[in-house]
Amino acid sequence: MKDIINIKKLIHDYQKYNEDGKVESTYRAVDEVSLDVQPGQFIAILGHNGSGKSTLAKHLNAILLPTEGTVYVDGKDTRDEEKIKEIRQTAGMVFQNPDNQIIGTVVDEDVAFGPENMGVPSEEIEKRVEEGLKTVEMWEYRSHSPNKLSGGQKQRVAIAGVVAMHPKCIVLDEPTAMLDPVGRKEVIQAAWKLNKEEHVTIILITHYMEEVTSADQVIVMDQGKVLMQGTPKEVFSRVEELKEHRLDVPQVTMLAHELRKSGLNIPEGILTREELIEELVKLKTTADAEGGAICP
């Protein structure tokens, strides 16, 4: 199966110039990152501020171009200027602040903006607007002003606008960073629905660990490099190493880790409340059968 995203030894340097237009300093934001993403995957990229994850995200939509290395989106080199339009239609982008993405005065007009720019016929645009808004459960708000929506609703409208362009991949660059817990849940549920029902490849950039426990792959970045890569269970089993790099783990994973340190025979990599309860019930059942206690 051909990769939807193929990155080889990507380097991105930001340069600061002095008043004479000469390079004063260089900061390496992404340092030899390689990554392959297959169609239909849900990929999560984690890291604290300054880790390089948002810079990486902007390469997936050709907003930024490599200083060194290569980025291919659906087989197209992001350095190829003639392919930029196709690349941006293939990999849609949703940013952190929904207010910076919504330009229409009415919700359905805003969602129609992308397809209109692509030259999609009017009848087809109407279908795509309905499809996009229904996918994120915002159809009933189609005639509303975006200014009267909540943060989570605005972000879902932004996602609908990308969906209406029929991308194969959607890159969400910290889409829940400015939202309250309800808004975060709405947006993440919309992303999962697109992935599972529409088979859209999702690349989620976030620092909320609980949002990624069901992802196919988790990539952890630090200082521009890939620090860890694997399934959520594999990555979040490395609690102490993540803590050393000032990174969190899901709360239930941390609780299970602390219980394990206290002597309970609980496996590493617990990701959900249900998993933890199941392990505790097993311990209780075994202890009752042996006439002992859960703790040694």
Salt bridges, closest charged atoms under 4 A:
ASP13 OD1 - ARG28 NE 2.73
GLU24 OE1 - LYS16 NZ 3.68
ASP31 OD2 - LYS225 NZ 3.04
ASP36 OD2 - LYS8 NZ 3.85
ASP74 OD1 - LYS2 NZ 3.66
ASP74 OD2 - LYS76 NZ 3.79
ASP74 OD2 - LYS168 NZ 2.74
GLU86 OE1 - LYS76 NZ 3.94
GLU86 OE2 - LYS83 NZ 3.85
ASP99 OD1 - LYS154 NZ 2.80
GLU124 OE2 - ARG128 NE 3.21
GLU130 OE2 - LYS134 NZ 2.58
GLU131 OE1 - HIS166 NE2 2.74
ASP173 OD2 - LYS58 NZ 3.59
GLU174 OE2 - LYS53 NZ 3.44
GLU174 OE1 - HIS207 ND1 2.90
GLU186 OE1 - ARG156 NH2 3.36
ASP222 OD1 - HIS48 NE2 2.77
ASP222 OD2 - HIS245 ND1 3.19
GLU240 OE1 - LYS243 NZ 3.97
GLU240 OE2 - HIS257 NE2 2.70
GLU240 OE2 - LYS261 NZ 3.84
GLU241 OE1 - ARG238 NE 3.00
GLU258 OE2 - LYS261 NZ 3.85
GLU268 OE2 - HIS257 ND1 3.25
GLU268 OE2 - ARG260 NE 3.43
GLU275 OE2 - LYS233 NZ 3.81
GLU278 OE2 - LYS282 NZ 3.86
GLU279 OE2 - LYS282 NZ 3.70
ASP288 OD2 - LYS284 NZ 2.82
